[in-house]
Amino acid sequence: MLWPGLPSEEALMRPGPDPSTVPWPLLKAGMALGRFLELLPNWMLPAGPQLLQLAAVAQFKAQTIKALAVLGIADMLGSGPKSSQELADVSAYSAPGLYRLLRLSTASGVFAVDGPVKGFETRFRNNKLSIHLRTDHPESVRHLLMTFANDCDSAWTKLAEGVKTGEEPFQLEHGTDFWKYIKDRPENEKIFSHAMAYQEKSSRLTHIKEYRWDQYDRVVDIGGAYGSFLASLMTAFPQLNGTLFDMPQVIENAKVLWKDEHANLAGRVDLVGGDFFDSTTIPRDTEGKTVYIMRSILHDWNDESSVSILKALASALKGTQSKLIINELVIEDVFPGEMTVKLGMDVHMLAICSGKERTKHEWEALLSQGGFRLNQIYAAKGLQSMIESEVAHKP
């Protein structure tokens, strides 16, 4: 029985509100308020404790939440509240260890206590935050946090050394680059693909609603992982046919998913394996009204590699009127007013793959070097913008 006043697990499993329905002025006001609250401790705590909060305590909380994601604790609590010992009984994990992790995360607002606090007999349950660690939640972040924990975090230990030498921190830690590391670990690669599917899902509705997809007949999703965005787009716009393009091993997994989950769309989609550095493998526009999309791809690569990708795409699109839509973060030039989540992602890219987040001027220069002309940047509701470009046809 749940503690009085707490929402049921079933209620927590319902999807949250559609962010695309929130009026833009209200959304911007909410983001500004969030930024204010983030900076509020700066005016309340002495400098030393404030710095420790930023540099140490925040890390303790983050590592604890990621550990609980890896351990699958939210899934185990799906059947109802449990004590750390009850969780240990069904998992063979350490009951004292689980208690300590859950105690910190609950104090941080992730997970909740069901009933009175009674030491090791305390029963824990999911709340509105921890429910998103359940694998089966429609807005689950579990795979993304697992990718951070399993594949990314260790690279941060080499961040200072990487900045000293100019080398890639991930390479310094693992002796190989992130993409080869993932490719050599099939289970990690599956988790990573699910994580990328969540990232695109988090902005899917706004990006579907805030662009005129109805002017095209085909959409080619470059590096589209398992193609969940493509499937949503094709469902929303029945005139669209689709092409999903990614690494061959990713496409093999995608074939299974499309057969099981998108069978009604199978007759309108082509699943193509290849390499977006190789223009000969990129699907070409043969129908005239085609749009190419790349979502959260170029921030994984430095400028040199990103230009190579764009040049390969420009070669495939040469002689067509096709548009290229890039869904990425766009950082403000005045960074003291920028959201730290964007700047944090920029440093994360530096640590993991020598990638970067870019300003409007950097996007314009990058596209130009890659053979494209920037048409317009759509500031969609959410973190990512939609950058529309087309091949720069030289006279």
C-alpha positions as a Markdown table, in Angstrom:
| # | Residue | x | y | z |
|---|---|---|---|---|
| 1 | Met | 0.0 | 0.0 | 0.0 |
| 2 | Leu | 1.3 | 3.4 | -0.9 |
| 3 | Trp | 1.9 | 6.2 | 1.6 |
| 4 | Pro | -1.1 | 8.5 | 1.5 |
| 5 | Gly | -0.9 | 11.3 | -1.0 |
| 6 | Leu | 1.8 | 9.7 | -3.2 |
| 7 | Pro | 0.9 | 9.1 | -6.9 |
| 8 | Ser | 0.7 | 5.5 | -8.1 |
| 9 | Glu | 3.3 | 3.9 | -10.3 |
| 10 | Glu | 0.7 | 3.7 | -13.1 |
| 11 | Ala | 0.1 | 7.4 | -12.9 |
| 12 | Leu | 3.8 | 8.1 | -13.0 |
| 13 | Met | 4.2 | 6.0 | -16.1 |
| 14 | Arg | 2.1 | 8.3 | -18.2 |
| 15 | Pro | 3.9 | 10.5 | -20.7 |
| 16 | Gly | 4.5 | 14.1 | -19.6 |
| 17 | Pro | 3.0 | 17.1 | -21.4 |
| 18 | Asp | 3.9 | 17.8 | -25.0 |
| 19 | Pro | 6.4 | 20.7 | -24.8 |
| 20 | Ser | 5.3 | 21.9 | -28.2 |
| 21 | Thr | 2.0 | 23.0 | -26.8 |
| 22 | Val | 3.6 | 25.4 | -24.3 |
| 23 | Pro | 3.4 | 29.0 | -25.5 |
| 24 | Trp | 6.9 | 30.2 | -26.5 |
| 25 | Pro | 6.9 | 33.2 | -24.2 |
| 26 | Leu | 5.9 | 31.0 | -21.2 |
| 27 | Leu | 8.6 | 28.5 | -22.2 |
| 28 | Lys | 11.3 | 31.2 | -22.4 |
| 29 | Ala | 10.2 | 32.6 | -19.0 |
| 30 | Gly | 10.4 | 29.2 | -17.5 |
| 31 | Met | 14.0 | 28.7 | -18.9 |
| 32 | Ala | 15.0 | 32.1 | -17.5 |
| 33 | Leu | 13.6 | 31.2 | -14.0 |
| 34 | Gly | 15.5 | 27.9 | -14.1 |
| 35 | Arg | 18.7 | 29.8 | -14.9 |
| 36 | Phe | 18.0 | 32.2 | -11.9 |
| 37 | Leu | 17.4 | 29.3 | -9.5 |
| 38 | Glu | 20.6 | 27.6 | -10.8 |
| 39 | Leu | 22.6 | 30.8 | -9.9 |
| 40 | Leu | 20.7 | 31.5 | -6.6 |
| 41 | Pro | 23.3 | 29.7 | -4.4 |
| 42 | Asn | 26.0 | 32.1 | -5.7 |
| 43 | Trp | 24.3 | 34.8 | -3.6 |
| 44 | Met | 23.6 | 32.7 | -0.6 |
| 45 | Leu | 26.6 | 30.5 | 0.1 |
| 46 | Pro | 30.2 | 31.4 | 1.0 |
| 47 | Ala | 32.5 | 31.0 | -2.0 |
| 48 | Gly | 34.3 | 27.9 | -0.7 |
| 49 | Pro | 31.2 | 25.8 | 0.1 |
| 50 | Gln | 29.6 | 27.0 | -3.1 |
| 51 | Leu | 32.6 | 25.8 | -5.2 |
| 52 | Leu | 32.5 | 22.4 | -3.4 |
| 53 | Gln | 28.8 | 22.1 | -4.2 |
| 54 | Leu | 29.6 | 22.7 | -7.9 |
| 55 | Ala | 32.8 | 20.5 | -8.1 |
| 56 | Ala | 32.2 | 17.7 | -5.7 |
| 57 | Val | 28.6 | 17.3 | -4.3 |
| 58 | Ala | 27.0 | 17.6 | -7.7 |
| 59 | Gln | 29.3 | 14.8 | -8.9 |
| 60 | Phe | 28.4 | 12.6 | -5.9 |
| 61 | Lys | 24.8 | 13.0 | -6.8 |
| 62 | Ala | 25.2 | 12.4 | -10.5 |
| 63 | Gln | 27.4 | 9.3 | -10.1 |
| 64 | Thr | 24.8 | 7.8 | -7.6 |
| 65 | Ile | 21.9 | 8.3 | -9.9 |
| 66 | Lys | 23.8 | 6.8 | -12.8 |
| 67 | Ala | 24.8 | 3.8 | -10.7 |
| 68 | Leu | 21.1 | 3.2 | -9.8 |
| 69 | Ala | 20.3 | 3.5 | -13.5 |
| 70 | Val | 22.9 | 0.8 | -14.4 |
| 71 | Leu | 21.6 | -1.4 | -11.5 |
| 72 | Gly | 18.0 | -1.1 | -12.8 |
| 73 | Ile | 16.5 | -0.2 | -9.4 |
| 74 | Ala | 13.6 | 1.8 | -10.9 |
| 75 | Asp | 12.6 | -1.3 | -12.8 |
| 76 | Met | 12.6 | -3.3 | -9.6 |
| 77 | Leu | 10.5 | -0.8 | -7.8 |
| 78 | Gly | 7.9 | -1.0 | -10.6 |
| 79 | Ser | 6.0 | -3.7 | -8.8 |
| 80 | Gly | 5.8 | -1.6 | -5.6 |
| 81 | Pro | 7.8 | -0.1 | -2.8 |
| 82 | Lys | 10.7 | -2.1 | -1.4 |
| 83 | Ser | 13.4 | -1.8 | 1.2 |
| 84 | Ser | 17.1 | -2.1 | 0.3 |
| 85 | Gln | 17.1 | -5.7 | 1.7 |
| 86 | Glu | 14.1 | -6.6 | -0.4 |
| 87 | Leu | 15.8 | -5.2 | -3.5 |
| 88 | Ala | 19.0 | -7.2 | -2.6 |
| 89 | Asp | 16.9 | -10.4 | -2.3 |
| 90 | Val | 15.7 | -10.1 | -5.9 |
| 91 | Ser | 19.0 | -8.9 | -7.3 |
| 92 | Ala | 21.9 | -10.3 | -5.2 |
| 93 | Tyr | 23.2 | -6.7 | -4.8 |
| 94 | Ser | 24.6 | -5.4 | -1.5 |
| 95 | Ala | 21.7 | -4.3 | 0.7 |
| 96 | Pro | 23.8 | -1.7 | 2.7 |
| 97 | Gly | 25.2 | -0.3 | -0.6 |
| 98 | Leu | 21.7 | 0.0 | -2.1 |
| 99 | Tyr | 20.5 | 1.8 | 1.0 |
| 100 | Arg | 23.2 | 4.3 | 0.9 |
| 101 | Leu | 22.7 | 5.1 | -2.8 |
| 102 | Leu | 19.0 | 5.4 | -2.4 |
| 103 | Arg | 19.4 | 7.5 | 0.7 |
| 104 | Leu | 21.4 | 10.1 | -1.2 |
| 105 | Ser | 19.3 | 10.0 | -4.4 |
| 106 | Thr | 16.1 | 10.4 | -2.4 |
| 107 | Ala | 17.6 | 13.3 | -0.4 |
| 108 | Ser | 18.4 | 14.8 | -3.9 |
| 109 | Gly | 14.7 | 14.4 | -5.0 |
| 110 | Val | 15.2 | 11.3 | -7.1 |
| 111 | Phe | 13.2 | 8.3 | -5.7 |
| 112 | Ala | 11.0 | 8.7 | -2.6 |
| 113 | Val | 10.4 | 7.1 | 0.8 |
| 114 | Asp | 7.1 | 5.2 | 1.2 |
| 115 | Gly | 6.2 | 5.3 | 4.9 |
| 116 | Pro | 8.3 | 6.3 | 7.8 |
| 117 | Val | 12.1 | 6.3 | 7.7 |
| 118 | Lys | 13.3 | 3.2 | 9.7 |
| 119 | Gly | 16.9 | 2.7 | 8.8 |
| 120 | Phe | 17.5 | -0.4 | 6.7 |
| 121 | Glu | 13.8 | -1.2 | 6.9 |
| 122 | Thr | 13.0 | 2.1 | 5.0 |
| 123 | Arg | 10.9 | 1.3 | 1.9 |
| 124 | Phe | 11.7 | 3.2 | -1.3 |
| 125 | Arg | 9.5 | 3.9 | -4.3 |
| 126 | Asn | 9.6 | 5.7 | -7.6 |
| 127 | Asn | 8.7 | 9.3 | -7.9 |
| 128 | Lys | 8.2 | 11.7 | -10.9 |
| 129 | Leu | 12.0 | 11.8 | -11.5 |
| 130 | Ser | 13.1 | 8.2 | -10.8 |
| 131 | Ile | 10.2 | 6.8 | -12.9 |
| 132 | His | 12.2 | 8.0 | -16.0 |
| 133 | Leu | 14.9 | 5.5 | -15.0 |
| 134 | Arg | 12.5 | 2.7 | -15.8 |
| 135 | Thr | 13.4 | 0.9 | -19.0 |
| 136 | Asp | 9.8 | 0.8 | -20.1 |
| 137 | His | 8.8 | 4.4 | -19.5 |
| 138 | Pro | 7.9 | 6.1 | -22.7 |
| 139 | Glu | 10.3 | 8.9 | -21.8 |
| 140 | Ser | 13.0 | 6.8 | -20.2 |
| 141 | Val | 16.5 | 8.2 | -19.8 |
| 142 | Arg | 18.0 | 5.0 | -18.4 |
| 143 | His | 20.0 | 4.0 | -21.6 |
| 144 | Leu | 21.4 | 7.5 | -21.9 |
| 145 | Leu | 22.6 | 7.5 | -18.3 |
| 146 | Met | 24.0 | 3.9 | -18.8 |
| 147 | Thr | 26.0 | 5.2 | -21.7 |
| 148 | Phe | 27.4 | 8.0 | -19.6 |
| 149 | Ala | 28.3 | 5.6 | -16.8 |
| 150 | Asn | 29.6 | 2.7 | -18.9 |
| 151 | Asp | 31.3 | 4.5 | -21.8 |
| 152 | Cys | 31.8 | 8.2 | -21.1 |
| 153 | Asp | 32.6 | 9.0 | -17.5 |
| 154 | Ser | 36.1 | 7.5 | -17.4 |
| 155 | Ala | 37.2 | 9.9 | -20.2 |
| 156 | Trp | 36.6 | 12.9 | -17.9 |
| 157 | Thr | 39.5 | 11.8 | -15.7 |
| 158 | Lys | 41.8 | 12.7 | -18.6 |
| 159 | Leu | 40.2 | 16.1 | -19.3 |
| 160 | Ala | 43.0 | 18.2 | -17.8 |
| 161 | Glu | 45.6 | 16.1 | -19.5 |
| 162 | Gly | 43.7 | 16.4 | -22.8 |
| 163 | Val | 43.6 | 20.2 | -22.5 |
| 164 | Lys | 47.3 | 20.3 | -21.7 |
| 165 | Thr | 48.3 | 18.3 | -24.8 |
| 166 | Gly | 45.5 | 18.9 | -27.2 |
| 167 | Glu | 44.8 | 15.2 | -27.3 |
| 168 | Glu | 41.3 | 13.6 | -27.0 |
| 169 | Pro | 40.6 | 12.6 | -23.4 |
| 170 | Phe | 38.7 | 9.5 | -24.4 |
| 171 | Gln | 41.6 | 8.3 | -26.5 |
| 172 | Leu | 44.0 | 8.9 | -23.7 |
| 173 | Glu | 41.9 | 6.8 | -21.3 |
| 174 | His | 41.0 | 3.9 | -23.7 |
| 175 | Gly | 43.7 | 3.9 | -26.4 |
| 176 | Thr | 41.0 | 4.1 | -29.1 |
| 177 | Asp | 38.4 | 6.6 | -30.2 |
| 178 | Phe | 34.8 | 6.5 | -28.9 |
| 179 | Trp | 33.3 | 5.1 | -32.1 |
| 180 | Lys | 35.6 | 2.1 | -32.4 |
| 181 | Tyr | 35.2 | 1.5 | -28.7 |
| 182 | Ile | 31.5 | 1.3 | -29.1 |
| 183 | Lys | 31.6 | -0.7 | -32.3 |
| 184 | Asp | 33.8 | -3.4 | -30.6 |
| 185 | Arg | 31.2 | -3.7 | -27.8 |
| 186 | Pro | 27.9 | -4.8 | -29.3 |
| 187 | Glu | 25.9 | -4.6 | -26.1 |
| 188 | Asn | 27.2 | -1.1 | -25.3 |
| 189 | Glu | 26.4 | -0.2 | -28.9 |
| 190 | Lys | 22.8 | -1.3 | -28.5 |
| 191 | Ile | 22.5 | 0.7 | -25.3 |
| 192 | Phe | 24.0 | 3.7 | -27.1 |
| 193 | Ser | 21.5 | 3.5 | -30.0 |
| 194 | His | 18.6 | 3.4 | -27.5 |
| 195 | Ala | 20.1 | 6.4 | -25.8 |
| 196 | Met | 20.3 | 8.3 | -29.1 |
| 197 | Ala | 16.7 | 7.3 | -29.7 |
| 198 | Tyr | 15.7 | 9.0 | -26.5 |
| 199 | Gln | 17.6 | 12.1 | -27.4 |
| 200 | Glu | 15.8 | 12.5 | -30.6 |
| 201 | Lys | 12.5 | 11.6 | -29.0 |
| 202 | Ser | 12.9 | 14.4 | -26.4 |
| 203 | Ser | 12.7 | 17.0 | -29.2 |
| 204 | Arg | 10.7 | 14.9 | -31.7 |
| 205 | Leu | 7.3 | 16.6 | -31.4 |
| 206 | Thr | 8.5 | 20.1 | -31.6 |
| 207 | His | 10.7 | 19.4 | -34.6 |
| 208 | Ile | 7.8 | 17.6 | -36.4 |
| 209 | Lys | 5.4 | 20.5 | -35.7 |
| 210 | Glu | 7.6 | 23.4 | -36.3 |
| 211 | Tyr | 8.8 | 22.8 | -39.9 |
| 212 | Arg | 7.0 | 22.4 | -43.2 |
| 213 | Trp | 7.7 | 18.7 | -43.9 |
| 214 | Asp | 4.6 | 18.6 | -46.1 |
| 215 | Gln | 6.6 | 20.2 | -49.0 |
| 216 | Tyr | 8.7 | 17.0 | -49.5 |
| 217 | Asp | 8.1 | 13.5 | -50.8 |
| 218 | Arg | 11.0 | 11.8 | -49.1 |
| 219 | Val | 13.1 | 12.3 | -46.0 |
| 220 | Val | 16.6 | 10.7 | -45.7 |
| 221 | Asp | 17.7 | 10.3 | -42.1 |
| 222 | Ile | 21.5 | 10.4 | -42.0 |
| 223 | Gly | 22.9 | 8.6 | -38.9 |
| 224 | Gly | 19.3 | 8.0 | -37.8 |
| 225 | Ala | 20.1 | 5.1 | -35.5 |
| 226 | Tyr | 17.0 | 2.9 | -35.3 |
| 227 | Gly | 14.8 | 5.5 | -37.0 |
| 228 | Ser | 12.2 | 6.3 | -34.4 |
| 229 | Phe | 12.2 | 10.0 | -35.5 |
| 230 | Leu | 11.8 | 8.9 | -39.1 |
| 231 | Ala | 8.9 | 6.7 | -38.2 |
| 232 | Ser | 7.2 | 9.5 | -36.3 |
| 233 | Leu | 7.7 | 11.9 | -39.2 |
| 234 | Met | 6.3 | 9.4 | -41.7 |
| 235 | Thr | 3.3 | 8.7 | -39.5 |
| 236 | Ala | 2.5 | 12.4 | -39.1 |
| 237 | Phe | 3.0 | 13.1 | -42.9 |
| 238 | Pro | 1.5 | 10.1 | -44.9 |
| 239 | Gln | 2.9 | 11.5 | -48.2 |
| 240 | Leu | 6.5 | 11.0 | -47.0 |
| 241 | Asn | 8.6 | 8.0 | -47.9 |
| 242 | Gly | 11.7 | 7.5 | -45.9 |
| 243 | Thr | 15.3 | 6.3 | -46.1 |
| 244 | Leu | 17.2 | 5.4 | -42.9 |
| 245 | Phe | 20.9 | 5.6 | -43.2 |
| 246 | Asp | 23.4 | 4.4 | -40.6 |
| 247 | Met | 26.3 | 2.0 | -40.0 |
| 248 | Pro | 25.6 | -1.5 | -41.4 |
| 249 | Gln | 25.5 | -3.1 | -37.9 |
| 250 | Val | 23.1 | -0.4 | -36.7 |
| 251 | Ile | 20.8 | -1.0 | -39.7 |
| 252 | Glu | 20.8 | -4.7 | -39.0 |
| 253 | Asn | 19.3 | -4.0 | -35.6 |
| 254 | Ala | 17.0 | -1.4 | -37.0 |
| 255 | Lys | 15.5 | -4.0 | -39.4 |
| 256 | Val | 14.3 | -6.0 | -36.5 |
| 257 | Leu | 12.7 | -3.0 | -34.8 |
| 258 | Trp | 11.0 | -1.8 | -37.9 |
| 259 | Lys | 9.6 | -5.3 | -38.5 |
| 260 | Asp | 8.2 | -5.5 | -34.9 |
| 261 | Glu | 7.2 | -1.9 | -34.2 |
| 262 | His | 6.7 | -0.1 | -37.5 |
| 263 | Ala | 5.4 | -2.8 | -39.8 |
| 264 | Asn | 2.7 | -0.5 | -41.1 |
| 265 | Leu | 5.4 | 1.8 | -42.5 |
| 266 | Ala | 7.7 | -0.9 | -43.9 |
| 267 | Gly | 6.5 | -0.5 | -47.5 |
| 268 | Arg | 7.5 | 3.2 | -47.5 |
| 269 | Val | 11.0 | 3.0 | -46.0 |
| 270 | Asp | 14.4 | 1.9 | -47.2 |
| 271 | Leu | 17.0 | 0.8 | -44.6 |
| 272 | Val | 20.5 | 1.5 | -46.0 |
| 273 | Gly | 23.9 | 0.8 | -44.4 |
| 274 | Gly | 26.9 | 2.8 | -45.2 |
| 275 | Asp | 29.3 | 5.5 | -44.0 |
| 276 | Phe | 28.5 | 9.2 | -44.1 |
| 277 | Phe | 32.2 | 10.0 | -44.8 |
| 278 | Asp | 31.8 | 8.1 | -48.1 |
| 279 | Ser | 29.6 | 9.9 | -50.6 |
| 280 | Thr | 29.3 | 6.8 | -52.7 |
| 281 | Thr | 27.3 | 5.1 | -49.9 |
| 282 | Ile | 25.0 | 8.0 | -49.1 |
| 283 | Pro | 21.5 | 7.6 | -50.7 |
| 284 | Arg | 21.0 | 10.1 | -53.6 |
| 285 | Asp | 18.0 | 12.2 | -54.3 |
| 286 | Thr | 16.3 | 10.7 | -57.4 |
| 287 | Glu | 12.8 | 12.1 | -56.8 |
| 288 | Gly | 13.4 | 15.8 | -56.7 |
| 289 | Lys | 11.5 | 16.7 | -53.5 |
| 290 | Thr | 13.7 | 15.2 | -50.8 |
| 291 | Val | 15.0 | 16.5 | -47.5 |
| 292 | Tyr | 18.0 | 15.2 | -45.7 |
| 293 | Ile | 18.2 | 15.4 | -41.9 |
| 294 | Met | 21.0 | 14.9 | -39.4 |
| 295 | Arg | 20.1 | 14.9 | -35.7 |
| 296 | Ser | 22.8 | 15.3 | -33.1 |
| 297 | Ile | 25.5 | 14.1 | -35.5 |
| 298 | Leu | 28.0 | 16.9 | -36.2 |
| 299 | His | 28.5 | 17.8 | -32.6 |
| 300 | Asp | 30.2 | 14.4 | -32.2 |
| 301 | Trp | 33.0 | 15.6 | -34.6 |
| 302 | Asn | 35.6 | 18.3 | -34.7 |
| 303 | Asp | 35.5 | 20.9 | -37.5 |
| 304 | Glu | 37.8 | 19.0 | -39.9 |
| 305 | Ser | 35.7 | 15.8 | -39.7 |
| 306 | Ser | 32.4 | 17.7 | -39.8 |
| 307 | Val | 33.5 | 19.4 | -43.0 |
| 308 | Ser | 34.4 | 16.0 | -44.5 |
| 309 | Ile | 30.9 | 14.7 | -43.6 |
| 310 | Leu | 29.3 | 17.8 | -45.1 |
| 311 | Lys | 31.4 | 17.5 | -48.3 |
| 312 | Ala | 30.3 | 13.9 | -48.7 |
| 313 | Leu | 26.6 | 15.0 | -48.3 |
| 314 | Ala | 27.1 | 17.9 | -50.7 |
| 315 | Ser | 28.5 | 15.5 | -53.3 |
| 316 | Ala | 25.5 | 13.2 | -52.9 |
| 317 | Leu | 23.1 | 16.2 | -53.2 |
| 318 | Lys | 24.9 | 17.9 | -56.1 |
| 319 | Gly | 22.6 | 19.0 | -58.8 |
| 320 | Thr | 19.5 | 18.8 | -56.7 |
| 321 | Gln | 17.2 | 21.2 | -54.8 |
| 322 | Ser | 17.3 | 19.1 | -51.7 |
| 323 | Lys | 17.5 | 20.7 | -48.3 |
| 324 | Leu | 19.6 | 19.6 | -45.4 |
| 325 | Ile | 18.1 | 20.0 | -41.9 |
| 326 | Ile | 20.5 | 19.8 | -39.0 |
| 327 | Asn | 19.1 | 19.4 | -35.5 |
| 328 | Glu | 21.7 | 20.6 | -33.1 |
| 329 | Leu | 22.4 | 23.0 | -30.2 |
| 330 | Val | 23.2 | 26.6 | -31.1 |
| 331 | Ile | 25.2 | 28.4 | -28.5 |
| 332 | Glu | 24.6 | 32.1 | -27.8 |
| 333 | Asp | 27.7 | 34.3 | -28.5 |
| 334 | Val | 27.2 | 35.9 | -25.1 |
| 335 | Phe | 28.0 | 32.9 | -23.0 |
| 336 | Pro | 27.4 | 34.3 | -19.4 |
| 337 | Gly | 23.7 | 34.3 | -20.3 |
| 338 | Glu | 23.7 | 30.9 | -21.9 |
| 339 | Met | 22.1 | 27.8 | -20.3 |
| 340 | Thr | 24.9 | 25.7 | -18.6 |
| 341 | Val | 23.4 | 22.5 | -20.1 |
| 342 | Lys | 24.5 | 23.6 | -23.5 |
| 343 | Leu | 27.9 | 24.7 | -22.4 |
| 344 | Gly | 28.2 | 21.4 | -20.4 |
| 345 | Met | 27.4 | 19.4 | -23.5 |
| 346 | Asp | 30.1 | 21.3 | -25.3 |
| 347 | Val | 32.7 | 20.2 | -22.7 |
| 348 | His | 31.3 | 16.7 | -22.8 |
| 349 | Met | 31.9 | 16.5 | -26.5 |
| 350 | Leu | 35.5 | 17.8 | -25.9 |
| 351 | Ala | 36.1 | 14.9 | -23.5 |
| 352 | Ile | 34.5 | 12.1 | -25.5 |
| 353 | Cys | 35.1 | 12.7 | -29.1 |
| 354 | Ser | 36.8 | 16.0 | -29.7 |
| 355 | Gly | 33.4 | 17.3 | -30.9 |
| 356 | Lys | 31.8 | 20.6 | -30.0 |
| 357 | Glu | 28.6 | 22.6 | -29.8 |
| 358 | Arg | 28.7 | 25.6 | -32.1 |
| 359 | Thr | 27.4 | 29.2 | -32.3 |
| 360 | Lys | 25.4 | 30.6 | -35.2 |
| 361 | His | 28.6 | 32.0 | -36.8 |
| 362 | Glu | 30.4 | 28.7 | -36.4 |
| 363 | Trp | 27.6 | 26.8 | -38.0 |
| 364 | Glu | 27.6 | 29.3 | -40.9 |
| 365 | Ala | 31.3 | 28.9 | -41.4 |
| 366 | Leu | 31.2 | 25.1 | -41.1 |
| 367 | Leu | 28.4 | 24.7 | -43.6 |
| 368 | Ser | 30.2 | 27.0 | -46.1 |
| 369 | Gln | 33.4 | 25.0 | -45.8 |
| 370 | Gly | 31.4 | 21.8 | -46.4 |
| 371 | Gly | 29.7 | 23.1 | -49.6 |
| 372 | Phe | 26.4 | 24.3 | -48.1 |
| 373 | Arg | 24.7 | 27.6 | -47.6 |
| 374 | Leu | 22.8 | 28.3 | -44.4 |
| 375 | Asn | 19.3 | 29.4 | -45.1 |
| 376 | Gln | 17.6 | 29.8 | -41.7 |
| 377 | Ile | 17.8 | 28.7 | -38.1 |
| 378 | Tyr | 14.5 | 27.8 | -36.5 |
| 379 | Ala | 14.6 | 28.2 | -32.7 |
| 380 | Ala | 12.4 | 25.2 | -31.9 |
| 381 | Lys | 10.9 | 24.8 | -28.4 |
| 382 | Gly | 13.6 | 22.9 | -26.5 |
| 383 | Leu | 17.4 | 22.9 | -26.5 |
| 384 | Gln | 18.0 | 22.0 | -30.1 |
| 385 | Ser | 17.5 | 24.3 | -33.1 |
| 386 | Met | 16.7 | 23.3 | -36.7 |
| 387 | Ile | 19.3 | 24.6 | -39.1 |
| 388 | Glu | 18.1 | 24.6 | -42.7 |
| 389 | Ser | 20.7 | 24.7 | -45.5 |
| 390 | Glu | 21.2 | 23.7 | -49.1 |
| 391 | Val | 24.1 | 22.9 | -51.4 |
| 392 | Ala | 25.8 | 26.1 | -52.5 |
| 393 | His | 25.7 | 25.9 | -56.3 |
| 394 | Lys | 28.7 | 27.7 | -57.7 |
| 395 | Pro | 28.2 | 29.8 | -60.9 |
